[in-house]
């Protein structure tokens, strides 16, 4: 029973016709005077007001229309059990509890702008109430004899008609908009009036995604409406995201200006970097994520390794005239160089891991191995393969290097397409010349994997990292050669001899030692790959270390002079330090080969001159294009 009207005026009692707000203080004083209240006290607190005009609102019981949730609650819980969520604890916890505790759904709203509830009511002369629900525009025209241009309020409220001896009037209420959102799966097809086969073929949906607040919103309305109509949930798989917060963990606020405008941030980095960070963050596992500019920039830098590899590939491919023949078949069985076998296997391993994450609708798992692979490809495969691209002879190994790197980059464009669409599109087009979008291609499944090669290369890299760490702790630069090293628990006993030797040669180069011995320490537990150095530095080793420093400075001078990678030079190097001079003389041929010098220590006219310091000693470098 409502004592006040919708306008807030009392309908009975001593304050009949008075407005509740105007008479509020008078009521309080009267109750105090009559001894019905002990005292009057004012408390400041928040109170609801109309967001448009600022008028105070009142809580008032109101006639409403409800959807019977209790009678279908069991079916809603069962339907929820048949769905897959990421993260799953939201399905079994929060959403299960929401359904379990849900009251009947108040569907009606008293406003104009929404879909009118299609219900008309009337009363017969004998007082019997008649209710008519109209199910379509066609039925509306048939029952009322009218056709409207606009079926919203107030137009439908002007439509009356006779039914079972009663004059029928619209109830004047509209639907909760969440009911319409829950109707989306079938309403988008105008089902059941048309597209019946199209709807049934796509129901339930394979996948939906929304933020965690939709557990009480869209996810719930979808479940309630569709379980009622079809007896099952309208989706198979669901990803529930958290919220993006500012870097300080607080809610993003224009007033506080505690975040960078996303458009500005993407212009500085790229839309792909921003997108990849979001997909790989805890956000896609229902957790909140504090967005920091530096994280987007870090992803941009790491994705930049793709373009570094692309630039390296195209630079040498153009020099050698290598062209793609259109063959994208798995090259693994045609490859003989262990580095090629390793990176192709590593690529196929990556694609397998990405597929597993995507199939499980776990985007964090799907994206997690991508950036480490880019580091492997750029800083191990390409770096270790440089000389294969540099060498002048055009042999089978060089062709395999081109084919392998091209294959890796093109397959990356396929795999990255869902995560970095712009990068993938450009990379694919540039490498293949195909004008059809990468996003119109079928996903390419992973190829074969040489597990033994993955095991051996991983062990070697672990040992190399251990060796570099030990050099750093001893204060010995990597450019300084050492006499020998023992590789412990690194080369497997079932590794083919030619592969074992290849790995030993890599270790020799990476650790900069003259000899390598592979040994097994059966007492080591666990059998972790590691190294033991001979740290004695002889005069000969010292001179070779100085030579490597000299080569580094000459390469820097070439770059500063703006020379191309294949430009030959005339070179002069001089120093007053006798040890450095001895190193130049002893390793003249090596210096020439490494720096593409046709002459060394000639008199050079009109040359570029550079000063460098090696161990505090001045070294003068002069060079010009030959």
C-alpha positions in Angstrom: 0.0 0.0 0.0 1.3 3.4 -0.9 0.4 6.4 1.3 2.1 9.0 -0.9 1.3 9.5 -4.6 4.0 9.3 -7.4 4.4 13.1 -6.9 5.1 12.7 -3.2 1.8 13.9 -1.8 0.1 12.1 1.1 -3.2 10.4 0.2 -4.6 10.0 3.7 -4.0 10.9 7.3 -3.6 14.3 9.0 -1.2 15.5 6.3 -3.5 14.6 3.4 -2.4 16.4 0.2 0.8 17.7 1.7 4.2 17.0 0.0 6.4 14.6 2.0 9.4 16.9 1.7 7.6 20.1 2.6 6.0 18.6 5.6 8.9 16.6 6.8 10.1 18.9 9.6 6.6 19.5 10.7 6.0 15.8 11.1 9.2 15.4 13.2 8.2 18.3 15.5 4.7 17.0 15.9 5.9 13.5 16.8 8.3 15.1 19.4 5.5 17.2 20.9 3.2 14.2 21.2 5.8 12.2 22.9 6.1 9.7 20.0 9.8 10.6 19.4 12.6 11.1 21.9 14.5 13.8 20.1 15.2 15.4 16.7 18.8 15.0 15.4 20.2 15.9 12.0 22.6 13.4 10.2 24.4 14.3 7.0 24.5 11.4 4.5 24.2 10.7 0.8 20.8 10.5 -0.7 19.6 9.7 -4.2 18.7 12.6 -6.4 17.6 12.9 -10.1 20.8 13.1 -12.1 19.1 15.5 -14.5 17.2 18.0 -12.4 18.6 17.4 -8.9 15.2 16.7 -7.3 15.3 14.5 -4.3 13.9 11.0 -4.9 11.8 8.9 -2.6 11.6 5.1 -2.0 8.1 4.0 -2.8 6.5 0.6 -3.3 5.4 0.4 -7.0 3.5 -2.2 -9.1 6.0 -4.1 -11.3 6.2 -7.1 -13.6 8.6 -9.9 -12.8 10.2 -12.8 -14.5 9.8 -16.0 -12.5 13.5 -17.0 -11.8 12.7 -19.4 -9.0 11.0 -21.9 -11.2 14.0 -22.1 -13.6 16.8 -21.6 -11.2 17.7 -25.3 -11.2 18.0 -25.3 -15.0 20.1 -22.1 -14.9 22.5 -23.7 -12.5 22.7 -26.8 -14.7 23.3 -24.7 -17.8 26.1 -22.9 -16.1 27.8 -26.2 -15.4 27.9 -27.0 -19.1 29.9 -23.8 -20.0 33.6 -23.1 -20.0 34.9 -19.9 -18.3 38.3 -18.2 -18.2 39.0 -18.0 -15.3 36.9 -21.0 -14.2 36.6 -19.9 -10.6 34.2 -17.2 -11.6 31.8 -19.8 -13.1 32.0 -22.1 -10.1 32.1 -19.3 -7.5 30.7 -15.9 -8.2 28.3 -16.7 -11.0 27.1 -19.9 -9.4 26.3 -17.9 -6.3 24.6 -15.1 -8.2 22.2 -17.6 -9.8 21.7 -19.5 -6.6 20.8 -16.3 -4.6 18.9 -14.6 -7.4 15.4 -13.2 -6.7 12.7 -13.0 -9.3 13.7 -10.5 -12.0 11.9 -7.1 -12.0 11.4 -6.6 -15.7 9.3 -3.4 -15.8 10.4 0.2 -15.9 8.3 3.4 -15.7 9.9 5.5 -18.3 9.4 6.3 -22.0 12.6 5.4 -23.9 12.8 1.6 -24.0 10.9 -1.3 -25.6 7.2 -1.3 -24.3 6.1 -4.4 -22.6 3.6 -5.8 -25.1 0.8 -6.2 -22.6 -2.7 -4.6 -22.6 -5.2 -4.9 -19.8 -8.9 -4.3 -19.4 -11.8 -5.0 -17.0 -15.1 -6.5 -18.0 -18.4 -5.2 -16.7 -18.5 -8.0 -14.1 -15.0 -6.9 -12.8 -13.1 -9.7 -14.5 -9.6 -8.6 -15.5 -8.6 -9.4 -19.1 -4.9 -9.5 -20.1 -3.6 -9.6 -23.7 0.0 -10.2 -24.7 0.8 -9.3 -28.3 3.6 -11.3 -29.9 4.5 -9.5 -33.1 3.8 -6.5 -35.2 1.6 -8.6 -37.4 -0.5 -9.6 -34.4 -0.7 -6.0 -33.2 -2.1 -5.0 -36.6 -4.5 -7.9 -36.6 -5.8 -7.2 -33.0 -5.9 -3.4 -33.1 -6.5 -2.8 -36.8 -3.7 -0.2 -36.7 -0.1 0.0 -38.0 2.3 2.4 -36.3 5.4 4.2 -37.5 6.8 4.1 -34.0 6.1 1.3 -31.5 7.5 3.1 -28.5 5.8 5.1 -25.7 3.7 7.1 -25.8 2.4 6.0 -29.2 1.3 2.5 -28.1 -0.4 4.0 -25.0 -2.9 5.7 -27.4 -3.9 2.4 -28.9 -7.0 0.8 -27.4 -9.1 -2.1 -28.6 -11.9 -4.5 -27.5 -11.0 -8.0 -26.2 -13.5 -10.4 -24.6 -15.9 -7.6 -23.8 -13.2 -5.3 -22.2 -11.6 -2.1 -23.5 -7.9 -2.8 -23.5 -5.3 -0.2 -22.5 -1.5 -0.6 -22.6 0.0 -1.0 -19.1 2.4 1.9 -19.7 5.6 0.1 -18.8 8.7 -0.7 -20.7 11.2 -3.6 -20.5 14.4 -3.5 -18.5 17.1 -3.0 -21.2 19.0 -6.0 -19.8 16.2 -8.2 -21.0 16.9 -7.0 -24.5 20.7 -7.7 -24.0 19.8 -11.2 -22.9 17.7 -11.6 -26.1 20.6 -10.7 -28.3 21.4 -14.3 -29.5 18.1 -14.7 -31.2 16.9 -11.1 -31.6 19.9 -10.2 -33.8 18.4 -12.7 -36.4 14.8 -11.6 -35.9 14.2 -15.1 -34.8 11.6 -16.8 -34.7 10.1 -14.7 -37.5 12.9 -15.3 -39.9 16.5 -16.8 -40.2 15.5 -19.8 -38.2 18.2 -22.1 -39.7 20.9 -19.3 -39.4 20.1 -18.8 -35.7 20.0 -22.5 -34.9 23.3 -23.1 -36.6 25.0 -20.4 -34.5 23.4 -21.2 -31.1 24.9 -21.5 -28.6 27.8 -19.1 -29.5 31.3 -20.5 -29.5 32.7 -17.6 -27.5 31.8 -14.3 -25.7 33.9 -11.9 -23.7 33.1 -9.1 -21.3 34.4 -7.6 -18.0 33.8 -9.0 -14.6 30.9 -6.6 -13.8 28.8 -8.4 -16.4 28.5 -11.4 -14.1 25.5 -9.5 -12.7 24.7 -7.9 -16.0 24.9 -9.4 -19.5 26.1 -12.9 -18.5 23.1 -13.2 -16.1 20.5 -11.8 -18.5 21.8 -14.1 -21.3 21.4 -17.1 -19.0 18.0 -16.2 -17.6 16.4 -15.4 -21.0 17.9 -18.2 -23.0 17.5 -21.0 -20.4 13.8 -19.9 -20.2 13.4 -20.1 -24.0 15.8 -22.8 -25.1 16.8 -24.7 -21.9 20.5 -24.0 -22.2 23.2 -21.3 -21.9 23.7 -19.3 -25.1 27.5 -19.6 -25.1 30.0 -22.4 -24.9 33.1 -20.5 -23.9 33.5 -17.2 -22.0 36.5 -15.0 -21.2 35.9 -12.7 -18.3 38.2 -9.7 -18.0 39.2 -7.5 -15.1 39.4 -3.7 -15.3 42.2 -1.5 -16.6 43.4 0.8 -13.8 46.0 3.6 -13.9 49.6 2.9 -13.2 49.1 3.7 -9.5 46.4 1.0 -9.2 43.6 3.5 -8.9 40.7 4.0 -11.2 41.5 5.9 -14.3 40.3 9.5 -13.8 40.2 12.4 -16.2 40.0 14.7 -13.2 43.1 13.2 -11.6 44.9 12.8 -15.0 46.5 9.7 -13.7 46.9 8.0 -17.1 48.2 8.7 -20.6 45.5 9.1 -23.3 45.4 5.6 -25.1 45.6 7.3 -28.5 48.7 9.2 -27.5 50.2 6.1 -26.1 49.5 4.1 -29.2 50.9 6.9 -31.4 54.2 6.7 -29.4 54.4 2.9 -29.5 51.8 1.1 -31.7 48.2 -0.2 -31.5 49.7 -3.7 -31.7 52.0 -3.1 -28.6 49.0 -1.9 -26.6 46.8 -4.8 -27.8 49.5 -7.4 -27.1 50.1 -6.1 -23.6 46.4 -6.2 -22.8 46.0 -9.8 -24.2 49.1 -11.0 -22.3 48.2 -9.3 -19.0 46.2 -10.8 -16.0 43.3 -8.7 -17.4 42.3 -11.7 -19.6 42.1 -13.9 -16.5 39.5 -11.8 -14.7 42.1 -9.7 -12.7 42.5 -6.0 -12.7 45.6 -4.6 -14.5 47.6 -1.4 -13.7 48.5 0.1 -17.1 51.9 1.7 -17.1 53.3 3.4 -20.2 56.7 1.7 -19.7 55.0 -1.7 -20.0 53.6 -0.8 -23.4 57.0 0.6 -24.5 58.7 -2.6 -23.3 56.4 -4.7 -25.5 57.0 -2.3 -28.4 60.7 -2.8 -28.0 60.4 -6.6 -27.9 58.1 -6.7 -30.9 60.6 -4.5 -32.7 62.9 -7.6 -32.8 60.7 -8.9 -35.6 61.5 -5.9 -37.7 65.2 -6.2 -36.8 65.1 -9.7 -38.2 63.1 -8.6 -41.2 65.6 -5.8 -42.0 68.5 -8.2 -41.6 66.9 -10.7 -43.9 65.8 -8.3 -46.6 69.2 -6.5 -46.6 71.2 -9.6 -47.4 68.5 -11.2 -49.6 68.6 -8.1 -51.8 72.4 -8.3 -52.0 72.3 -12.0 -53.0 69.2 -11.8 -55.1 67.4 -14.5 -53.1 63.7 -14.7 -53.9 60.8 -16.6 -52.3 59.5 -19.4 -54.5 56.1 -19.6 -52.9 56.8 -22.9 -51.0 55.6 -22.7 -47.4 55.8 -26.4 -46.6 57.5 -27.6 -43.5 61.3 -27.5 -44.3 62.5 -29.5 -41.2 63.5 -32.7 -43.0 65.3 -30.8 -45.7 67.5 -28.9 -43.3 71.0 -30.0 -42.2 72.4 -27.1 -40.2 71.5 -27.7 -36.5 70.7 -24.1 -36.0 68.0 -24.3 -38.8 66.6 -27.5 -37.4 66.5 -25.9 -33.9 64.8 -22.7 -34.8 62.1 -24.4 -37.0 61.5 -26.9 -34.2 61.4 -24.0 -31.7 58.9 -22.2 -34.0 56.6 -25.3 -34.2 56.9 -25.7 -30.5 55.8 -22.1 -30.0 52.8 -22.6 -32.4 51.8 -25.7 -30.5 51.8 -23.8 -27.2 49.9 -20.9 -28.7 47.3 -23.2 -30.1 46.9 -24.9 -26.7 46.3 -21.6 -25.0 43.8 -20.5 -27.7 41.9 -23.8 -27.6 41.6 -23.4 -23.9 40.5 -19.7 -24.3 43.4 -18.7 -22.1 44.9 -15.7 -23.8 47.6 -15.2 -21.1 48.9 -18.7 -21.7 48.6 -18.3 -25.5 50.7 -15.1 -25.6 53.2 -16.0 -22.8 55.7 -17.9 -25.0 55.8 -15.4 -27.9 58.2 -12.8 -26.7 60.8 -15.3 -25.4 60.7 -17.0 -28.8 61.4 -13.6 -30.5 64.4 -13.3 -28.2 65.6 -16.8 -29.2 65.1 -16.1 -32.9 66.8 -12.7 -32.9 69.5 -13.0 -30.3 70.5 -16.6 -30.8 69.5 -17.9 -34.3 70.1 -14.7 -36.3 73.1 -13.7 -34.3 74.7 -17.2 -34.6 73.8 -17.4 -38.4 75.2 -14.0 -39.4 78.3 -15.4 -41.0 76.2 -17.8 -43.1 74.5 -14.7 -44.7 77.8 -12.7 -44.9 79.9 -15.3 -46.7 80.5 -14.7 -50.4 80.0 -18.2 -51.7 76.4 -19.0 -52.6 76.2 -22.6 -51.3 73.4 -24.8 -50.0 73.9 -23.8 -46.4 73.4 -20.1 -47.3 70.3 -20.9 -49.2 69.0 -22.9 -46.2 69.6 -19.9 -44.0 67.5 -17.7 -46.2 64.8 -20.3 -46.6 64.7 -20.9 -42.8 64.6 -17.3 -41.7 62.0 -16.5 -44.3 59.9 -19.4 -43.2 60.1 -18.4 -39.6 59.1 -14.8 -40.3 56.1 -15.7 -42.5 54.9 -18.3 -40.0 55.2 -15.7 -37.3 52.9 -13.4 -39.4 50.2 -16.2 -39.3 50.6 -16.9 -35.6 50.7 -13.2 -34.6 47.7 -12.2 -36.7 45.2 -12.5 -33.8 47.4 -10.7 -31.4 49.2 -8.0 -33.5 47.0 -7.6 -36.6 48.8 -4.6 -38.2 52.3 -6.0 -37.7 51.2 -9.4 -39.1 49.5 -7.8 -42.1 52.5 -5.8 -43.1 55.0 -8.5 -42.4 53.1 -11.1 -44.4 52.6 -8.8 -47.4 56.2 -7.7 -47.5 57.6 -11.2 -47.3 55.2 -12.9 -49.8 54.0 -10.2 -52.1 50.5 -11.6 -51.6 47.9 -8.8 -51.7 45.2 -10.9 -49.9 45.0 -10.1 -46.2 46.7 -12.4 -43.7 43.4 -12.2 -41.8 41.6 -14.0 -44.6 44.0 -17.0 -44.5 43.4 -20.2 -42.7 45.4 -20.8 -39.5 48.5 -22.9 -40.2 49.0 -25.7 -37.7 52.3 -26.5 -36.2 54.8 -28.6 -38.1 57.1 -31.4 -36.9 59.5 -30.9 -33.9 63.0 -32.3 -33.4 62.8 -32.7 -29.6 66.4 -33.9 -29.3 67.6 -30.7 -31.0 65.5 -28.6 -28.7 66.9 -30.4 -25.7 70.6 -30.1 -26.8 70.4 -26.5 -27.8 68.6 -25.6 -24.6 71.3 -27.3 -22.5 74.0 -25.5 -24.5 72.5 -22.1 -24.0 72.1 -22.8 -20.2 75.8 -23.7 -20.1 76.8 -20.6 -22.1 74.8 -18.4 -19.7 76.6 -20.0 -16.8 79.9 -19.3 -18.5 79.1 -15.7 -19.2 78.0 -15.2 -15.7 81.3 -16.7 -14.4 83.3 -14.4 -16.7 81.4 -11.4 -15.3 82.1 -12.4 -11.7 85.8 -12.7 -12.5 85.9 -9.4 -14.3 87.0 -10.9 -17.6 85.5 -9.5 -20.8 83.9 -11.9 -23.3 86.3 -10.5 -26.0 89.2 -11.8 -24.0 90.0 -15.3 -25.2 90.6 -18.1 -22.6 92.5 -21.3 -23.1 89.9 -23.9 -22.4 86.5 -24.7 -20.8 84.8 -27.9 -19.6 81.1 -28.3 -20.6 79.5 -30.2 -17.8 76.2 -32.2 -18.4 75.6 -30.3 -21.6 76.1 -32.7 -24.5 73.9 -35.7 -24.3 75.4 -39.1 -24.9 72.8 -40.0 -27.6 73.5 -36.7 -29.5 74.9 -37.5 -33.0 78.7 -36.8 -33.2 78.3 -34.2 -35.9 75.7 -32.3 -33.9 77.8 -32.6 -30.8 80.8 -31.1 -32.6 78.5 -28.3 -33.9 77.4 -27.5 -30.4 81.0 -27.6 -29.1 82.0 -25.1 -31.9 79.2 -22.8 -30.8 80.3 -23.0 -27.2 83.9 -22.3 -28.2 82.8 -19.1 -30.0 80.2 -17.9 -27.5 82.6 -18.5 -24.5 85.6 -17.3 -26.6 87.9 -20.2 -25.7 90.5 -22.2 -27.6 89.3 -25.7 -26.7 86.2 -27.3 -25.2 85.8 -30.6 -23.4 82.4 -32.1 -22.9 82.1 -34.1 -19.7 79.4 -35.7 -17.6 79.3 -35.2 -13.9 77.2 -38.2 -12.7 77.4 -36.9 -9.1 75.8 -33.6 -9.9 72.2 -33.5 -8.8 70.3 -32.3 -10.6 72.4 -32.6 -13.8 72.4 -28.9 -14.6 74.5 -27.8 -17.6 77.5 -25.7 -16.4 81.1 -24.8 -17.3 84.5 -24.7 -15.7 87.1 -22.3 -17.2 90.9 -22.3 -17.3 91.3 -18.7 -16.4 95.0 -18.4 -17.2 95.6 -15.5 -19.7 98.9 -16.0 -21.6 100.5 -13.1 -23.6 99.2 -14.6 -26.8 95.7 -14.7 -25.5 96.1 -11.1 -24.3 97.1 -9.9 -27.8 94.1 -11.7 -29.3 91.8 -10.0 -26.8 93.2 -6.7 -27.8 92.7 -7.5 -31.5 89.0 -8.2 -30.8 88.7 -4.8 -29.1 90.4 -3.2 -32.1 87.9 -4.9 -34.5 85.0 -3.6 -32.5 86.2 0.0 -32.7 86.9 -0.3 -36.5 83.3 -1.7 -37.0 82.0 1.3 -35.0 84.1 3.7 -37.2 82.7 2.0 -40.4 79.2 2.7 -39.1 79.9 6.3 -38.2 81.4 6.8 -41.7 78.1 5.7 -43.2 79.5 2.7 -45.1 77.3 -0.1 -46.4 77.7 -3.6 -45.0 79.5 -4.9 -48.1 81.7 -1.9 -48.7 85.5 -2.7 -48.8 87.8 -0.2 -47.1 91.4 0.9 -46.9 92.4 0.9 -43.2 95.1 2.3 -41.0 95.5 1.6 -37.3 98.2 3.0 -35.0 99.0 3.2 -31.3 102.0 4.2 -29.2 101.3 1.2 -27.0 103.7 -1.6 -27.9 101.3 -4.4 -26.8 98.5 -3.0 -29.0 100.9 -2.6 -31.9 102.0 -6.2 -31.5 98.4 -7.3 -31.5 97.8 -5.3 -34.8 100.8 -6.9 -36.5 100.1 -10.5 -35.2 96.4 -10.5 -36.3 96.6 -8.2 -39.4 94.9 -10.8 -41.6 92.1 -11.4 -39.1 91.5 -7.7 -38.7 91.3 -7.2 -42.5 88.9 -10.1 -42.9 86.6 -9.0 -40.1 86.5 -5.4 -41.2 86.4 -6.0 -45.0 89.8 -4.1 -45.4 91.7 -4.6 -48.6 94.7 -2.8 -47.2 95.9 -2.3 -43.6 98.3 0.4 -42.3 98.7 2.1 -45.7 99.0 5.8 -46.0 95.5 7.0 -46.6 94.7 10.4 -48.1 91.3 12.1 -47.5 90.3 9.5 -45.0 87.9 9.5 -42.0 89.8 9.6 -38.7 88.6 8.3 -35.4 90.2 8.0 -32.0 89.5 5.1 -29.6 90.7 4.0 -26.3 91.5 0.4 -25.4 92.4 -0.3 -21.8 93.1 3.5 -21.5 95.6 3.5 -24.4 94.9 5.8 -27.5 94.3 4.0 -30.8 94.1 6.1 -34.0 91.9 4.7 -36.8 91.8 6.0 -40.4 89.6 4.5 -43.1 88.0 5.2 -46.4 86.0 3.3 -49.0 88.2 1.3 -51.3 
